[in-house]
Amino acid sequence: MASLAAGFHGVYPGAALSTHPGKQSAGCPRTFLDRNCNSKFANKCSFSWDLLPTSNNILAAAALTACTATAARHRVPLHGARGPRKARLFFGNGIYRQRPVASRKLTTAAAAGNASAASDVGAILLSAGVGKRMGANIPKQYLKLCGLEIALHSLDVFLQCGVGEIVIVCAEEWQSLFEEHVASAGVGQPVIKYSRGGKERQDSVQNGLAQLSTEYAAVHDAARPLVTTDEICKVIADARKYGAALLAVSTKATIKLAQDGPNGEAVVKTTPDRNTLWEAHTPQVIRADLLRQGFQNAMEQNLAVTDDVSLVESLGETVKLTEGEYTNIKVTTPEDISVAEAILGSRGYEGPS
């Protein structure tokens, strides 16, 4: 790994680690008495990684994977990792004594505890896309992360949130995958319904919405398997207050608005203020009647949108930006698989039981 790490430095236990300032970081033990004892680490250093949106992104993903493995070996939580709270065991300086274990199945008690939390919300899980950029022979949402299909990771999070209904929008040949997974959960489940995809994303959402009977609709891309229950609860709370809300993160990169140059090539038109820009994630939670009004208006105005709250914006209604996590990535390209598995590993996920 170290021999391949062009552009990286700060090698730690055989892994090439980016040490550029301002990147994600985690504490690492430099010297310690015994990996299995309860003694506090004598000293600590830190390592960090950088996910590069360039030709080096595969290398960056591999480095992140190595960082995660190193952190796990030394019982060190990666910055931003959110393992199950009851599974966390800290001592003294905040280092993990043991790696957290993330359960993928709800206990009956946990399901009952969540049952009323979001019973007025119905989830629309969009899993009908093709995913051409992945270059796989099956849709990207059915590739596996740590032994479980991407779409099933997404489904599991909503099963844990206690939503009242889930409409899974998928092709007919994939419906049995969801049916078998839900049947294996073994606890009280929300009402599960199925719908088929449409020509465009908004058509798929409208097909799913037609099946919902809940007050609120939470639309989620199945290709975002890393969303957390905390994020979902936050965006639902904001939607109840404002009528519509979406998970989003403030943009880190400088964005250029393009226009056609003299010969049709892309040139810079202007540079928007980065402080006003947010990257839209899902779920996007909207009062169901408001979303239906948005679809009606889009049909009358012949509007095409790429996300759901845009329909509400077109009505002149307020949409709340709910700050989410940068880890809620959309798995779109092959290198995203490595990054997503590294994030799951940092949370203690050990594969389907």
VEXDREN-2710 file (C-alpha; in Angstrom, 1 decimal):
% VEXDREN-2710
k/r/px/py/pz
1/MET/0.0/0.0/0.0
2/ALA/2.7/2.4/1.0
3/SER/4.6/1.7/-2.2
4/LEU/1.6/2.7/-4.3
5/ALA/0.8/5.8/-2.4
6/ALA/2.0/8.5/-4.7
7/GLY/0.8/11.8/-3.3
8/PHE/0.3/10.4/0.2
9/HIS/2.6/10.6/3.2
10/GLY/2.6/9.8/6.9
11/VAL/2.7/6.0/6.7
12/TYR/1.2/4.4/9.7
13/PRO/1.2/0.6/10.4
14/GLY/1.7/-0.2/6.7
15/ALA/-1.0/2.1/5.4
16/ALA/-0.5/5.2/3.2
17/LEU/-2.4/8.0/4.9
18/SER/-3.0/11.5/3.7
19/THR/-1.8/14.1/6.2
20/HIS/-3.0/17.2/4.4
21/PRO/-4.3/19.8/6.9
22/GLY/-8.0/20.2/7.4
23/LYS/-9.1/16.7/6.3
24/GLN/-11.0/14.0/8.2
25/SER/-8.8/12.7/11.1
26/ALA/-8.7/10.2/13.9
27/GLY/-6.6/9.6/17.0
28/CYS/-4.1/6.8/16.7
29/PRO/-2.0/5.2/19.5
30/ARG/1.7/5.6/19.0
31/THR/2.9/3.5/21.9
32/PHE/0.9/1.2/24.2
33/LEU/1.4/-1.4/26.7
34/ASP/-0.9/-4.1/25.6
35/ARG/-3.6/-4.0/22.9
36/ASN/-5.9/-6.1/25.1
37/CYS/-5.3/-4.5/28.4
38/ASN/-7.3/-1.6/30.0
39/SER/-4.3/0.7/30.4
40/LYS/-4.5/4.1/28.8
41/PHE/-2.4/4.7/25.7
42/ALA/0.7/6.5/26.7
43/ASN/0.9/8.7/23.6
44/LYS/-1.2/9.4/20.6
45/CYS/-0.6/10.7/17.1
46/SER/-3.2/11.3/14.4
47/PHE/-3.8/10.4/10.8
48/SER/-6.1/11.7/8.2
49/TRP/-7.4/11.0/4.7
50/ASP/-8.5/13.0/1.8
51/LEU/-11.2/11.8/-0.8
52/LEU/-10.0/13.2/-4.1
53/PRO/-12.6/13.9/-6.8
54/THR/-9.9/13.3/-9.5
55/SER/-8.1/10.4/-11.1
56/ASN/-6.6/9.7/-7.7
57/ASN/-10.0/8.9/-6.1
58/ILE/-9.4/5.1/-6.3
59/LEU/-6.2/5.5/-4.4
60/ALA/-7.9/7.8/-1.9
61/ALA/-10.6/5.2/-1.4
62/ALA/-8.0/2.5/-0.8
63/ALA/-6.2/4.7/1.7
64/LEU/-9.5/5.3/3.5
65/THR/-10.1/1.6/3.7
66/ALA/-6.6/1.1/5.2
67/CYS/-7.2/3.9/7.7
68/THR/-10.4/2.2/8.8
69/ALA/-8.8/-1.1/9.2
70/THR/-6.0/0.5/11.2
71/ALA/-8.4/2.3/13.4
72/ALA/-10.4/-0.8/14.1
73/ARG/-7.3/-2.8/15.1
74/HIS/-6.4/-0.2/17.7
75/ARG/-10.0/0.4/18.9
76/VAL/-9.9/4.0/17.6
77/PRO/-13.1/5.6/16.3
78/LEU/-12.8/7.5/13.0
79/HIS/-13.9/11.1/13.2
80/GLY/-17.6/11.4/12.4
81/ALA/-18.3/7.7/12.9
82/ARG/-21.6/7.0/14.7
83/GLY/-21.7/3.5/16.0
84/PRO/-24.6/2.3/18.2
85/ARG/-24.5/4.3/21.4
86/LYS/-25.1/1.3/23.7
87/ALA/-22.2/-0.6/22.0
88/ARG/-19.7/2.1/22.7
89/LEU/-17.3/1.6/25.6
90/PHE/-14.9/4.4/26.4
91/PHE/-12.2/4.8/29.0
92/GLY/-10.3/7.8/30.2
93/ASN/-9.1/9.5/27.1
94/GLY/-12.0/8.5/25.0
95/ILE/-10.4/5.7/23.1
96/TYR/-12.6/2.7/22.3
97/ARG/-11.8/-0.3/24.5
98/GLN/-13.7/-2.5/22.1
99/ARG/-15.0/-2.0/18.6
100/PRO/-18.7/-1.3/18.4
101/VAL/-21.0/-3.9/16.8
102/ALA/-23.9/-2.6/14.7
103/SER/-26.9/-4.8/14.7
104/ARG/-28.9/-5.0/11.5
105/LYS/-32.0/-6.4/13.1
106/LEU/-34.4/-4.6/15.4
107/THR/-35.4/-6.3/18.6
108/THR/-39.1/-6.4/19.4
109/ALA/-38.6/-3.8/22.1
110/ALA/-36.7/-1.5/19.8
111/ALA/-39.3/-1.8/17.1
112/ALA/-42.1/-1.0/19.6
113/GLY/-40.1/2.0/20.9
114/ASN/-39.9/3.4/17.4
115/ALA/-43.4/2.5/16.4
116/SER/-45.0/5.9/17.2
117/ALA/-42.0/8.0/16.4
118/ALA/-42.7/8.2/12.7
119/SER/-46.0/6.4/12.2
120/ASP/-47.4/9.4/10.3
121/VAL/-44.5/9.1/7.7
122/GLY/-44.4/6.8/4.7
123/ALA/-41.1/6.2/3.0
124/ILE/-40.8/6.0/-0.8
125/LEU/-37.6/4.0/-1.5
126/LEU/-36.5/4.6/-5.1
127/SER/-34.8/1.5/-6.4
128/ALA/-35.8/1.3/-10.0
129/GLY/-32.8/3.1/-11.5
130/VAL/-30.3/1.5/-13.9
131/GLY/-27.0/3.2/-12.7
132/LYS/-25.1/3.3/-16.0
133/ARG/-22.1/5.1/-14.5
134/MET/-21.3/2.1/-12.3
135/GLY/-20.6/0.0/-15.3
136/ALA/-22.0/-3.2/-13.7
137/ASN/-24.2/-5.8/-15.3
138/ILE/-26.9/-5.2/-12.7
139/PRO/-28.3/-2.0/-11.3
140/LYS/-25.9/-0.3/-8.8
141/GLN/-28.4/-0.5/-5.9
142/TYR/-28.2/-4.3/-6.1
143/LEU/-24.5/-4.5/-5.8
144/LYS/-23.3/-5.7/-2.3
145/LEU/-21.7/-3.7/0.4
146/CYS/-20.1/-5.8/3.1
147/GLY/-22.3/-8.8/1.9
148/LEU/-25.6/-7.0/1.7
149/GLU/-27.2/-5.3/-1.2
150/ILE/-27.0/-1.5/-1.2
151/ALA/-30.8/-1.1/-1.4
152/LEU/-31.3/-3.4/1.5
153/HIS/-29.0/-1.3/3.7
154/SER/-31.2/1.7/2.8
155/LEU/-34.3/-0.3/3.6
156/ASP/-33.0/-1.4/7.0
157/VAL/-32.5/2.1/8.2
158/PHE/-36.2/2.9/7.5
159/LEU/-37.3/-0.3/9.2
160/GLN/-35.4/0.9/12.3
161/CYS/-37.1/4.3/12.2
162/GLY/-40.7/3.0/12.8
163/VAL/-42.2/4.6/9.7
164/GLY/-45.9/3.7/9.1
165/GLU/-45.5/2.6/5.5
166/ILE/-42.7/1.8/3.0
167/VAL/-43.3/1.8/-0.7
168/ILE/-40.5/0.2/-2.6
169/VAL/-40.3/1.4/-6.2
170/CYS/-38.4/-1.3/-8.1
171/ALA/-38.5/-3.5/-11.2
172/GLU/-40.6/-6.6/-10.9
173/GLU/-37.6/-9.0/-11.1
174/TRP/-36.1/-7.5/-8.0
175/GLN/-39.2/-7.4/-5.8
176/SER/-38.6/-10.9/-4.3
177/LEU/-35.2/-9.7/-2.9
178/PHE/-37.0/-7.1/-0.8
179/GLU/-39.8/-9.6/0.2
180/GLU/-37.4/-12.2/1.4
181/HIS/-35.4/-9.6/3.4
182/VAL/-38.4/-8.2/5.1
183/ALA/-39.7/-11.7/5.9
184/SER/-36.4/-12.5/7.6
185/ALA/-36.5/-9.5/9.9
186/GLY/-38.8/-11.3/12.3
187/VAL/-40.2/-8.2/14.1
188/GLY/-43.2/-6.0/13.8
189/GLN/-42.9/-4.2/10.4
190/PRO/-44.6/-1.3/8.8
191/VAL/-46.9/-1.9/5.9
192/ILE/-44.8/-2.7/2.8
193/LYS/-46.0/-1.9/-0.6
194/TYR/-44.5/-2.1/-4.1
195/SER/-44.6/0.1/-7.2
196/ARG/-42.9/0.2/-10.5
197/GLY/-40.5/2.8/-11.8
198/GLY/-41.4/5.5/-14.3
199/LYS/-39.5/7.0/-17.3
200/GLU/-38.0/9.7/-15.1
201/ARG/-37.2/10.0/-11.4
202/GLN/-40.2/12.2/-10.7
203/ASP/-42.4/9.6/-12.4
204/SER/-41.1/7.0/-10.1
205/VAL/-41.8/9.2/-7.1
206/GLN/-45.3/9.9/-8.3
207/ASN/-46.0/6.2/-8.7
208/GLY/-44.8/5.6/-5.1
209/LEU/-46.8/8.5/-3.7
210/ALA/-49.9/7.1/-5.2
211/GLN/-49.5/4.1/-2.9
212/LEU/-49.0/6.2/0.3
213/SER/-51.8/6.9/2.9
214/THR/-49.6/8.7/5.5
215/GLU/-49.5/12.4/6.2
216/TYR/-45.9/12.8/5.2
217/ALA/-43.8/11.3/2.4
218/ALA/-40.1/10.6/2.9
219/VAL/-38.5/10.1/-0.5
220/HIS/-35.1/8.3/-0.4
221/ASP/-32.7/7.1/-3.1
222/ALA/-31.8/3.4/-2.5
223/ALA/-28.3/4.2/-3.6
224/ARG/-27.7/6.2/-0.4
225/PRO/-27.2/3.3/2.0
226/LEU/-25.3/5.3/4.7
227/VAL/-28.0/7.6/5.9
228/THR/-28.5/7.3/9.7
229/THR/-31.6/7.0/11.8
230/ASP/-30.5/10.3/13.5
231/GLU/-30.5/12.1/10.2
232/ILE/-33.9/10.7/9.3
233/CYS/-35.4/11.7/12.6
234/LYS/-34.0/15.3/12.2
235/VAL/-35.4/15.8/8.8
236/ILE/-38.8/14.4/9.7
237/ALA/-39.0/16.8/12.7
238/ASP/-38.2/19.7/10.4
239/ALA/-40.8/18.6/7.8
240/ARG/-43.4/18.6/10.5
241/LYS/-42.5/22.1/11.4
242/TYR/-42.1/23.6/7.9
243/GLY/-44.1/21.3/5.7
244/ALA/-41.0/20.2/3.7
245/ALA/-37.4/19.5/4.5
246/LEU/-34.4/17.8/3.0
247/LEU/-31.1/16.5/4.3
248/ALA/-28.2/18.6/2.9
249/VAL/-24.7/19.5/3.6
250/SER/-22.9/22.8/2.9
251/THR/-20.8/22.7/-0.2
252/LYS/-17.0/22.4/0.5
253/ALA/-15.9/22.9/-3.1
254/THR/-15.9/26.2/-5.1
255/ILE/-18.6/25.9/-7.7
256/LYS/-18.4/27.4/-11.2
257/LEU/-21.5/28.3/-13.2
258/ALA/-20.8/27.5/-16.9
259/GLN/-21.9/28.9/-20.2
260/ASP/-21.0/28.2/-23.8
261/GLY/-17.9/29.8/-25.2
262/PRO/-17.4/31.1/-28.7
263/ASN/-16.9/27.6/-30.1
264/GLY/-19.4/25.9/-27.9
265/GLU/-16.9/24.9/-25.2
266/ALA/-17.7/25.3/-21.5
267/VAL/-16.4/28.5/-20.0
268/VAL/-17.0/30.1/-16.6
269/LYS/-19.9/32.5/-16.4
270/THR/-19.7/33.3/-12.7
271/THR/-18.7/31.9/-9.3
272/PRO/-21.6/31.7/-6.8
273/ASP/-20.9/32.4/-3.2
274/ARG/-20.0/29.1/-1.7
275/ASN/-21.5/30.1/1.7
276/THR/-25.0/30.0/0.1
277/LEU/-24.6/26.6/-1.6
278/TRP/-25.8/23.3/-0.2
279/GLU/-25.6/19.8/-1.7
280/ALA/-29.0/18.1/-1.6
281/HIS/-29.2/14.6/-0.1
282/THR/-32.1/12.3/0.7
283/PRO/-34.4/11.6/2.3
284/GLN/-36.5/14.6/1.4
285/VAL/-39.6/14.7/3.6
286/ILE/-42.7/16.5/2.4
287/ARG/-46.3/16.8/3.6
288/ALA/-48.0/14.3/1.2
289/ASP/-50.8/16.7/0.1
290/LEU/-48.2/19.4/-0.6
291/LEU/-46.2/17.0/-2.7
292/ARG/-49.3/16.1/-4.7
293/GLN/-50.0/19.8/-5.3
294/GLY/-46.4/20.1/-6.5
295/PHE/-46.9/17.3/-9.0
296/GLN/-50.1/18.8/-10.3
297/ASN/-48.4/22.2/-10.7
298/ALA/-45.4/20.5/-12.5
299/MET/-47.8/18.8/-14.9
300/GLU/-49.6/22.1/-15.7
301/GLN/-46.4/24.0/-16.1
302/ASN/-44.5/21.2/-17.9
303/LEU/-41.8/21.3/-15.3
304/ALA/-39.0/18.7/-15.1
305/VAL/-37.2/18.4/-11.7
306/THR/-34.3/16.2/-10.4
307/ASP/-35.3/16.2/-6.8
308/ASP/-38.6/16.3/-4.8
309/VAL/-38.5/19.5/-2.9
310/SER/-38.1/21.4/-6.2
311/LEU/-41.8/20.6/-6.7
312/VAL/-42.6/22.4/-3.4
313/GLU/-40.3/25.3/-4.3
314/SER/-42.2/25.8/-7.5
315/LEU/-45.3/26.4/-5.4
316/GLY/-43.5/29.2/-3.5
317/GLU/-43.5/27.2/-0.3
318/THR/-40.7/27.1/2.3
319/VAL/-38.3/24.2/2.3
320/LYS/-36.1/23.6/5.3
321/LEU/-32.5/22.7/4.9
322/THR/-31.7/20.0/7.5
323/GLU/-28.0/19.6/8.1
324/GLY/-27.0/16.1/7.4
325/GLU/-23.7/14.1/7.3
326/TYR/-21.1/14.1/4.6
327/THR/-21.0/10.3/4.9
328/ASN/-24.5/10.1/3.3
329/ILE/-23.0/9.6/-0.1
330/LYS/-24.7/8.3/-3.2
331/VAL/-23.0/5.2/-4.5
332/THR/-22.6/6.0/-8.1
333/THR/-19.2/4.9/-9.3
334/PRO/-16.9/1.8/-8.6
335/GLU/-14.7/3.8/-6.2
336/ASP/-17.7/4.8/-4.1
337/ILE/-18.1/1.1/-3.2
338/SER/-14.7/1.1/-1.4
339/VAL/-15.5/4.4/0.4
340/ALA/-19.0/3.1/1.5
341/GLU/-17.5/-0.1/2.8
342/ALA/-14.9/1.8/4.7
343/ILE/-17.6/4.0/6.3
344/LEU/-19.6/0.9/7.2
345/GLY/-16.6/-0.7/8.7
346/SER/-15.8/2.4/10.8
347/ARG/-19.4/2.1/12.3
348/GLY/-18.7/-1.5/13.3
349/TYR/-20.8/-3.1/10.7
350/GLU/-19.7/-6.7/10.3
351/GLY/-22.0/-8.0/7.5
352/PRO/-25.5/-9.6/7.5
353/SER/-26.2/-12.0/10.4
END
